[in-house]
Amino acid sequence: MNNLTGSMKDSAFATSPREFDLPYSTTLEEIMQKLNARRAAFQMPFQIKGGVPGQRISFEKEPNVDVGLWLYLKDGTHIRIQPVITEAKMSVGGMRVDKNSALRKGLKGATVGLATERGAYIDTVTETVKKILNGEAVEDYVAPEVPVETKDWMTTFLLCFFLGGLGVHRYYVGKIGTGILYTLTAGLFGIGYLVDFIKILCGKFTDKDGNLIRREKK
């Protein structure tokens, strides 16, 4: 229980604003100019914006963690980087099935794990901004190699066995469109559900990216 409470506190902190002070006075336009000179160091594009939230440098949303960033300048020296989380949530029959749902990521992955990923992204951008504004060298951003994530065979099997008629196993592997179709047609009138069940047993069922979901050999 204590570990869970601690993890939840860490999750809340992970997406909190980041702040630091500069050793000199500047303007938002000058900051924009310095960041723009090292635009290659950032993963997402950015620009100065105004409006109701106030004048700021706005970084576009990072699609994997659904986080945008707003950089504010106060009193010429104080930097505040405000995370802006905008998730596209999808529910079917009251069950959340989008990419950040507990069904797709697991309970821990959808809470603590997702917050940790978001926090790491916010920290990376904040540190890059801080170094550039302090005249330090930064490297160009290089997209990391994304490892192939294979869904768990046993979870897929159990979801299909107990909830296949609702298409829950298809939501789990990322096949949202056909999952909805299964929900509306009781697993394609039972035929699609049966075909999927046989494919899962034979190790021929795939996720949304075409990766085979197979039972691990011991």
C-alpha positions, 0 to 999 in steps of 0.5 A: 500500500505504501509503495502504491501511495508513493508511486501515485505521488511520484506520478503527480509530480512527474507532470507538474510544471518545471521552473528555473531562474536565469542569471540574466534578464531577457524577453520571450522574443530573445528566448525564442530566437535562441531556441530557434537557433537550436531547433534541431535539438527539440523533438517537437516544433514550437512558436510564440503564441498569445491569447487567453493563456498569456504570451508563451512559447508553445511546443506542439503535443508529443503524440506518444505521451499526449503532452504539449508544453507552454514556456512562460517568462516572468520578471525577465528571469524566471522560466516556467514550463507548463505541461498541457495534457490532451488525451484523445479518449475512446470508450465502447460500452463504458469501457475505455479502449484508447492507446492509454487505457488500462486495457491496452497498457495494463493498470500500472502502465496506464497510471504510473508508467504513463506519468513516468514517460510524460515526466521524462519527456518534460524533463528532457525538454526543460533541460535542453531549454535550460542549457541553450539559454545558459549558453551550453552545447546541446546535441540534436534530437535523434528519435530513439529506436522503438522496440517491437512491443508484443502483447501477452499471449495469455492475456489475449487468450483469456480475453478472447475466451471470456469476452471474445463475443464483445471483441475485447481481445481486439481492443487489447491488441490495438484493433479498435475498428474491428473491436467495435464491429465485434461488439456490435455484432457479437463477435461477427455472429460468433464466427469471427470470435471462433476464428480468432480463438483458433488463431490465438491457440495456433499462434497465428493471431496478430496485433494491429502492427501485424506482429504475431502473438505467440505463447512463450516457450519455457 
